Amino acid sequence: MPEQGAKRKNIFLRWFALCPVRHAVALLGLALTLAYFALRGNFALMTWVSAHVTRPWHRFSAHALNALPFSMAGVLIAAAILGFLAYTVFCLVTAVRRGGWAARIYRLIFTGAALVLAVYAGFCLLWGVYYYTSDFETQSGIHSQPVSTERLESVTRWFAGLLNQYGGQVQRDENGLFDEDMDAVFAASETLYAEAERLVPCLAGDALRAKPFMFSEAMSYLNFTGFFFPFTGEANINVASPACMIPSTIAHELAHQRGVAAEDEANFAAVLACLENGDPVYCYSACLLAYIHLGNALSRADRDAWSEVYSSLSEGVKADLSDNNRYWEKYETPVSTVSDTVYTGFLHSYGQTLGLQSYGACVDLLVAYYYDISVKG
């Protein structure tokens, strides 16, 4: 028996020696991930990590990269994918030429495992902790509540009126579609939250601009309009998507940058920030975002009321809504379906049990906050 134990130990050490750094990274990533899942219910600890590790890192990295005209997130993602593909080819070619298939495939597998575990552990530390601290509703004092059809219709009508108002103040192309200068839109994103953070202090953050993502077409295939990259602190935007929705997407991703984790709350924060900012371009896009969610909810609750509200929209607004629908219909593919499934699972792993449907939950916040305003006109 002692000899068998020694033999197994020698085999383990021999395989470990093939790629010790990869083993160490994989084990560290696994340990951090397990520690996160074991301790994420500790509110005080998650709050401390959020305040002293996660948020400071986002601020530091985003500030360091803010002057770059491109997204460093795109560079890192591309480098990781291309690097792993190149290493895969190298391992296979070398194995064919020199042999040693088992060892080379083992190194390849552990390279992938180490990369995945390290990235996921990083997400847990630099993003996942937000889901287990005080949420936006708790910090802001703005609480969602059950929505009656009457209140839903009132707020939807109010946003429809704002859409017509701001829709007449934005530039349009020869087809009547939204056509603003995107460089100016991105430049204005630095100060987008200035008024909102005075009204809602928990939205306070540094003046940082969002960035166009260099592989935006790929994002469309994955059904993403944007994403916050916690490793660099950058808010990344799909600039291939319809231009009318880009300003509100910027506001949404900047909400994530300011620590608003839940998607429904980030949508609400985006609408609030844009309307408080007052820029017609951002206001118009935010009202489109709000109307899409409110209108979808109203069409399920009272189809006739929704039809009446929709008929009140200007032709320019209707054109932008139709263009947005046509664009995303092109990307309803198996790839987008898989992407949605994976992302839903990702949200579930952080306790977001509504999954992608949590985007629709912003309706409750919109109605709760804007109903009285809509009644007063």
N, C-alpha and C positions, 0 to 999 in steps of 0.2 A: 504493500500500500504506500509506504513512504516513497518508493521509487516511482510509482504511478503519479503521485502528487508532484514530485520533482519534475517528471517528464511534462506534465501539463503546464507547470510553471515555466519551464524552458520554452515550450511552444508559444505560450502567451507572450513571453518576453521577446521571442524572435519576431512574432507578428507585430508587436508594439514597436519594435526597433525599426520596422519598415517605414514608419511615418510618425515619429513621436510627437512632433508639433501638432499634426492634425489630430491625433488622439487627445492631446491636452486641450486643444481648442474645443473639440467636440464634447469632451467631458465637462469642461468649464461651462460651455453653453447649456448643456443638459442640467447641470447643477443649478445654474442661475434660473433657468426656466422652472424647474421643480420648486425652487425656493420661492419664486414669485407666486406660483399657484398655491403653495402651502400658506403663504403669508398675506396674500392679497386681501383677505378678509379683515386684516388688522388696519382699521381706519387711521389710527394715529401714525403708524409706520408709513402707510402709503402717502399720507399727507406730508410727512417729513421728507420722504424721497421726492415727491413732486416739487416741494418748495426748495429743496437744497441740492437736488441732482437734475431732475428732468427739466424743469423750467429754466434754470440757469444755463444748462447746456444748449437748449433751444435758442436762448437769447445770444449766447456767446457765438455759436456757430452761424446763426442767421446774420448777425452783425458782421462777422468776419467775411462772409460771402456776399453781403448785400450789394457791394459795388460791382460784382461780376454781372455782365449783361446776360449770362446764360445760367441755367440751373446746374449746379454741381451734382444734384441728385441724379440727373440724367447721365452725367459722365460716370458716376460710380456704378449705377445700374448697368450701363452698357459695358463698362470695364469688367464687371463681375460676370456677366453673361458671356461676353466674348472670351474672357480669360478662361472660364471653365470649359467652353467649347474647344478652345485651342489646346488646353491641357488634355482633354478627352482624345482629340485627334493625335496628339503627341504620344499618349500612352498606347493607343491602338497601333500606331505606326511602329513605335519602338518594340512593342510586343511581337509584331509580325517579323521584324528584322532580327531581333536579338533573343526572342523567347522570353520566358519568365512571365507568362500570362497571369498566373495567380497573384503574384506580388504586385504587378502593375494595376490589375483590375481592383485589387484590394486598396491600393493607394488612391485610385480614382474614386472609389466608393466613399472612402473616408474623407476625401477632399470635399465631395458634395455634402456629406453628412456634417462635417465641421462648418461649412459655409451656411447651411440651413439652420443649424442649431445656434450658431453665433448670431445670425440675423434675427432669428425669432427671440432669442434672449434679449437682444438689443431693443426690439420692439416692446417687449414686456417692461423693460426698465425705462425706456424713453417715450413710451406712449401708453402702454397698458395700465400703468399706475393711475392715470387720470380717471379711469372708469371706477375707481374705488376710493375716490376722494369726494368732496362735496360737489354736486353737479351744478349746472348753470342755474337751474330753478332755485335751488337752495341758496346759492350765493347772491343771486340777483333779486330774489323776492318776487319774481314774476312766475306765477304758478299756472300750469294748465288746469283745465277743469272740464267736466262734461259739456259737450257742445249741442245746443238745440238747433234744429233746422232753421228757425227764425234768426238766431244770432249768426249762424253760418251764412245765410243768404245776405244778411245786412253787411257783414264784413266783406264778402265776395263782391257785392255791388260797389262798395266803397273803393276797393282795390281796382275794380274795372274802371271806375271814374278816374282814378289816379293814372291808370294806364293810358286812357285817352288824353289826359292832360299832358303827361310827360312824353307820350308817343308823338305828340305834335312838336316837341322841342328837340328831337334827335335828328341827326343827319340820315338821309335815306338814299339808296342808289336808284338807278333807273327802273328797277323792278319794285320799288317801294319798300325794300327791306332795310333794316337797321344797317348803317354804314359809317360808324364812327372810327376815328383814328385810334388803333389799338395801342400804339406807343404812348399816346397821351393818357389812355385809360390805365395802363400799367403804371405810368409815372404818378398818377393821382392816387394810386393805392396806398402810398406811404402814409397819407394823412386821413385815410378813409374812416378810421375809428376814433378820430379826435373828439367829435361831439358825443358819440355813443358812450365812450369810456367815462365822460363826465356825468352822463345820465345814469350809467350802470357801471360803477367802479370795478366790478370783477372782470370787465372786458379790457382793463388797462393793459397796455403793452407797448413795446417799442415801435417807432415809426419805421416799418420795413415794407418793402414792396414785394408783391407776388412776382413770379417769374414764368414766362412761357416755357413749356416743356418741349424739348427738341424732338421727341418721338410722339407727337400728339396724335398722329394717325393711328399708331398702335394702341394708344389709350382709347380711341373710339371703338376699336375692335373689342376691347375689354370692357366697354360700356362705362368708362370713367370720364367725367368732365374735369376732374382735377384730383390732386391728392396732396396731403401734407407729409413730408418726408422727415421723420423725427431725427434721423442721423445727422442731417444738415440744418434742420430747422427751417427749411424752405417750403413755401406754399407754391405748388406747381400747377399750372393751368393748361388744359387741353385747348390750344388755340386753333385747332382744326374744326372744333365744334361751332355751331351757329354763333355769330358774333354778338347777337342780342343777349345771350345768356352768359357771356364771358365776365362782364362786370360783377354779376351776382355770384358767379362761381369764385371769383377772386375774393369777394367778401366772405364767402363760406369757408374757403381754405385759410384765410387770415383769422377767422374765428378759431379754427383748430390751432393755429399758431399761438393764439392767446390763451390756450388751455381749455377751450370748449370741446369736449371729446365727442359727445353724442351727436349723431347726424341731424336729428330733428332740432336740437337746440342750436346747432351751428347754422342751420337754415334760418331759424328765427333771428339769431344774432346778425346774420347777413342782411336780412330785410331791415331790421332796426337800424343797423349802422348806416346803410345806404340812405334811408329816409331821413335820418338825423343829419347826415352829411349834406344833403340838399343838392348835390350835383345831379342835374337832370338825366345824364347818361346812366349813372349808377341807380338813381331812383327808378328809372324806367325798367331796367333789368331786374331790380329787386321786386318790382311790382309784377313783372312777368313770372318770377319764381313763386311769389306768394299766390298769384292768381291760378297758376297751374295746380298747386296743391289744394287750394280752396275750391277751385272749380271742379277738380276731380271728386272731391268729397261731396260737393253740392249735387253733382250729376247723379251720384248714388243715392243721395237723400231725397232729392226732389228734381227730377229730370226737367219738368216744365219750368221751374224757377231758373235752373241752370241755362236752359235754352233762351230764356228772356234776357238773362244777364249777358250771355255770349252775343246775342244779337245787338246789344248796345255798344259793343266794341267797335272802334274805328277800323277802317280797312287796313291801315298800316299795322295795327296791333294783330289783327287776324292773320295778316301775311306773315308776320314774324312767328306766331304760334304754329302756323301750318308748316313753315320752313323748318322749324325746330323738330316737329313731328316727322317730316319727311327725312330729315337727316338721320335720325336715330333708327328709323325703320330700315335703313340700308344696312345697319349693323346688328340686326336681330338674327344672329347666326349661332351655330353651336358653340363657337368660341365665346361669344358674349354670355350665353347660357351657363357655360362652365365657369366663367369669370364671376357671374352673379352668385353661383352656388358656392364657390370657394370663398368669396368675400362674405357671404352670409355665415358660413362656418367660422370665418375669422372673427366676425362680430360676436357670434355665439360664444366663442372661446373667451371673450372678455366680458361675458355676462350681458350682452346686448341681445336679449331674447326676441326682440322684434325683428332682428335681422335687417334686411333692406327695407322692410316695411316701416322701420323707424323714421324714414324720411317723411312719411305721411303724418307722423305724430306732431309735426310742427303746426298743423292746422289748429290744434288745441291751444297752443301758445299764441298764435296769431289772433284767434278769436278772443281769447282772454284779454289780450293787451289792447287790441284795436277796436273792440266792440263799442265801447263808450265813445270813442273818437268818431266811429262811423255813424253813430246815432246823432251826434252833434253836427255831423257834416263837415 
